Amino acid sequence: MTEKARKTAGAGPWWQRSAGWPLWLVAGLGALGTGLVGLLDYVLFYQISVIFLYLVPIGFVAWFGRRRLGYALALLSGGVWLIAELMTGSSYSSPWVAEWDAAVVTAIFIVVAHLTGALREAFARLQTLADTDALTGLANRRSFLWAAGREIERTRRTGEPLSLAYLDLDDFKQVNDSRGHAEGDRLLVQVAEALSSGLRAADLAARLGGDEFALLLPDADESESATAVARVCRALDSVLAEWEPGAGYSAGVVTFRTPPASEEALLKAADHLMYEAKGAGKGQVFYRVIL
């Protein structure tokens, strides 16, 4: 998901939340883990090999921090392993044998750090594709419903209001028919940028499909939601001015004083109000408070 789509989509699962840990903390925990494994390696050298345990802090740092930190810890772990080897009095036929073994072990550690970091980056890319509308970069319907459900649960705990704006472009088909689908896509991208530009940091803009968009406004009562929607409408009017004739929008804005039963109920209320605005002549924004 893009930064725009993440405004309220939240931290997500624990493996995404942990990726936001401070780098100094990740690096410190990794170094501590390597030190503890090195100590264990020294103590248990004659009983059992614990070389595989070095991979745990290396993988942790490469996943939750950055790949370069994983490389650095891999080098450190190779040095710790060599020190543990030498301190236990291991004998080698030639000094270079110990150095060779340390180089091989370190290379393995670096490969593990590289693969772990690459896997984490691939996972992040897949997560972005799953949560983001490919054309506009906004949250998609799946991501929006997840965020809406989370906000509904939060309002049940806090008692704060929750607002949602549902917006549909008027006569969008005419733009596609008269200017072509490439120009229609360009209009959708400009609309998405206008929607995002007028939002607070806590708000979420999403493309639900086609020419339908939604704005999730947490902790916004009817006055605050009207102010936010007015900012968005000014940005939209500026964008759509160059697309006349054949481009406009209708919107329904609902404010729930008590939490809706579900995210689908939240969306349905705003959707119905938007169609009321469209049926009243298009180009209008209707507001409603649901107690």
C-alpha positions in Angstrom: 0.0 0.0 0.0 1.2 3.5 -0.8 1.7 6.1 1.9 -1.6 7.7 0.9 -3.4 4.5 1.3 -1.8 3.9 4.7 -3.0 7.0 6.4 -5.6 5.1 8.4 -5.2 1.6 7.1 -3.3 1.0 10.3 -0.3 -0.9 11.4 -1.7 -4.2 10.0 -0.5 -7.6 11.2 2.3 -7.9 13.8 5.0 -8.6 11.2 4.2 -5.2 9.5 4.0 -3.3 12.8 7.3 -4.7 13.9 8.9 -3.4 10.7 8.4 0.1 12.2 10.6 -0.5 15.2 13.5 2.0 15.5 16.6 0.7 13.7 18.7 1.2 16.8 16.5 -1.1 18.7 16.5 -3.8 16.0 20.3 -3.5 15.7 20.8 -3.6 19.5 18.6 -6.7 19.9 20.4 -8.4 17.1 23.8 -7.7 18.5 22.7 -8.8 21.9 21.3 -12.0 20.4 24.6 -12.7 18.6 26.5 -12.1 21.8 24.4 -14.5 23.7 24.7 -17.2 21.0 28.5 -16.6 21.0 28.6 -17.2 24.8 26.5 -20.3 24.4 28.8 -21.5 21.6 31.8 -21.0 23.9 30.2 -22.8 26.8 28.8 -25.8 24.9 31.5 -26.1 22.3 32.6 -29.6 23.2 29.0 -30.9 23.7 27.0 -29.5 20.8 27.3 -27.1 17.9 25.0 -24.1 18.0 26.2 -22.4 14.9 22.7 -22.5 13.4 21.5 -20.2 16.3 23.5 -17.3 14.9 20.9 -17.3 12.0 18.1 -16.2 14.4 19.4 -12.7 15.2 20.7 -12.3 11.7 17.2 -13.2 10.3 15.5 -10.9 12.8 17.6 -7.9 11.9 17.3 -8.5 8.1 13.5 -8.8 8.4 12.6 -6.2 10.9 15.4 -3.7 10.1 17.2 -3.3 6.9 19.1 -5.7 4.7 22.3 -3.8 5.2 22.0 -4.2 9.0 21.6 -7.9 8.4 24.9 -7.9 6.4 26.6 -6.0 9.2 25.3 -8.5 11.8 26.4 -11.4 9.6 30.0 -10.1 9.6 29.8 -9.5 13.4 28.4 -13.0 13.9 31.2 -14.5 11.8 33.8 -12.7 14.0 32.0 -13.9 17.2 32.0 -17.5 16.0 35.7 -17.3 15.2 36.5 -15.9 18.6 34.5 -18.6 20.3 36.4 -21.2 18.3 39.8 -19.8 19.2 38.8 -19.4 22.9 37.9 -23.0 23.2 41.3 -24.0 22.2 40.4 -25.6 18.9 43.5 -26.8 17.0 44.1 -26.5 13.3 46.8 -27.9 11.1 47.4 -24.4 9.8 46.4 -20.9 10.9 44.7 -20.2 7.6 42.3 -23.1 8.2 40.5 -21.2 11.0 40.4 -18.1 8.8 38.9 -20.2 5.9 36.3 -21.7 8.2 35.3 -18.3 9.5 35.1 -16.9 5.9 32.8 -19.8 4.9 30.6 -19.4 8.0 30.4 -15.6 7.5 29.5 -16.1 3.8 26.6 -18.4 4.8 25.5 -15.8 7.3 25.5 -13.1 4.6 23.5 -15.3 2.2 20.9 -15.8 4.9 20.7 -12.1 5.6 20.4 -11.4 1.9 17.6 -14.0 1.3 15.7 -12.9 4.4 15.8 -9.2 3.4 14.8 -10.1 -0.2 11.9 -12.1 1.1 10.7 -9.3 3.4 10.9 -6.8 0.5 9.0 -9.2 -1.8 6.3 -9.7 0.9 6.0 -5.9 1.3 5.5 -5.5 -2.5 2.8 -8.2 -2.5 1.1 -6.6 0.4 1.1 -3.3 -1.4 -0.4 -4.9 -4.5 -3.1 -6.5 -2.4 -4.1 -3.3 -0.6 -3.7 -0.7 -3.3 -5.7 0.4 -6.3 -3.2 -0.1 -9.2 -4.4 2.9 -11.2 -4.8 5.6 -8.6 -2.5 4.5 -5.7 -5.4 4.9 -3.2 -6.5 2.1 -0.9 -8.7 -0.5 -2.7 -12.0 -1.8 -1.5 -10.5 -4.7 0.4 -8.1 -2.4 2.3 -10.8 0.2 2.9 -13.2 -2.3 4.4 -10.5 -3.5 6.7 -9.7 0.0 7.9 -13.4 0.8 8.3 -14.0 -2.3 10.4 -11.1 -1.3 12.6 -12.4 2.2 13.0 -15.9 0.9 13.9 -14.4 -1.2 16.6 -12.5 1.8 17.9 -15.5 4.0 18.0 -17.4 1.4 20.1 -14.7 1.8 22.7 -14.2 5.5 22.6 -17.7 6.8 21.7 -16.3 9.2 19.1 -18.3 9.9 15.9 -17.3 8.3 12.6 -18.0 9.9 9.2 -17.9 8.5 5.7 -18.1 10.3 2.4 -19.1 8.3 -0.7 -18.4 10.1 -4.0 -19.4 9.1 -7.6 -18.3 10.9 -10.7 -21.3 12.2 -12.8 -21.4 11.2 -16.5 -18.0 9.6 -16.3 -19.0 7.3 -19.2 -19.2 10.4 -21.4 -15.5 11.2 -20.7 -14.5 7.7 -21.8 -16.8 7.8 -24.9 -15.7 11.2 -26.0 -12.0 11.3 -25.0 -11.1 7.6 -24.8 -10.3 5.3 -21.9 -6.7 6.6 -21.5 -8.1 10.1 -20.8 -10.7 8.6 -18.5 -7.9 6.9 -16.5 -6.0 10.2 -16.3 -9.2 11.8 -14.9 -9.4 9.1 -12.2 -5.8 9.7 -11.2 -6.4 13.4 -10.9 -9.5 12.9 -8.8 -7.6 10.5 -6.5 -4.9 13.2 -6.1 -7.5 15.8 -5.3 -9.2 13.6 -2.7 -5.9 12.9 -0.9 -4.8 16.5 -0.9 -7.6 17.7 1.3 -7.5 15.0 4.0 -6.2 15.0 7.5 -3.4 12.6 8.4 -5.9 10.3 10.1 -8.3 10.1 7.1 -8.3 7.5 4.3 -9.2 7.9 0.7 -10.1 4.8 -1.4 -11.2 3.9 -4.8 -14.0 1.3 -4.4 -14.3 0.5 -8.1 -14.9 2.3 -11.4 -15.6 5.9 -10.7 -16.6 5.5 -7.1 -14.5 6.8 -4.2 -14.9 6.9 -0.4 -13.3 9.0 2.3 -13.1 7.5 5.8 -13.1 10.3 8.4 -12.4 9.0 11.9 -13.4 11.1 15.0 -15.1 13.6 12.7 -18.6 14.9 13.6 -20.9 16.5 11.2 -19.1 19.9 11.4 -15.7 18.5 11.0 -16.7 16.1 8.2 -18.4 19.1 6.4 -15.1 21.1 6.7 -13.0 18.2 5.4 -15.4 17.5 2.5 -15.5 21.1 1.6 -11.7 21.1 1.2 -11.9 18.1 -1.0 -14.6 19.5 -3.1 -12.6 22.7 -3.7 -9.7 20.5 -4.9 -12.1 18.5 -7.1 -13.7 21.5 -8.6 -10.3 22.8 -9.6 -9.4 19.5 -11.3 -12.7 19.0 -13.0 -12.9 22.5 -14.4 -10.7 21.4 -17.3 -12.9 18.4 -18.1 -16.1 20.4 -18.8 -18.5 19.4 -20.2 -19.1 15.9 -19.0 -17.4 15.8 -15.6 -18.8 16.3 -12.2 -19.6 14.5 -9.0 -22.3 13.6 -6.5 -21.5 12.7 -2.9 -23.2 11.5 0.3 -21.7 12.2 3.7 -22.9 10.3 6.7 -21.9 10.9 10.3 -22.6 8.1 12.8 -23.0 9.2 16.4 -23.3 5.6 17.4 -21.2 2.9 15.6 -22.8 1.2 12.6 -23.4 -2.5 12.8 -20.6 -3.3 10.3 -18.4 -1.7 7.7 -20.9 -2.8 5.0 -23.7 -0.9 6.9 -21.4 2.1 7.0 -20.8 2.0 3.3 -24.4 1.3 2.4 -25.7 4.3 4.3 -23.3 6.7 2.5 -23.9 5.0 -0.8 -27.7 5.4 -0.5 -27.3 9.1 0.4 -25.0 9.6 -2.6 -27.7 8.2 -4.9 -30.2 10.6 -3.4 -27.9 13.4 -4.3 -27.5 12.1 -7.8 -31.3 11.6 -8.1 -31.8 15.2 -7.0 -30.0 16.5 -10.1 -26.4 15.5 -9.7 -23.5 17.8 -8.8 -24.7 17.9 -5.1 -23.4 16.8 -1.7 -25.9 15.6 0.8 -25.2 15.3 4.5 -26.9 13.1 7.1 -26.4 12.4 10.8 -27.3 8.9 12.1 -27.9 8.8 15.8 
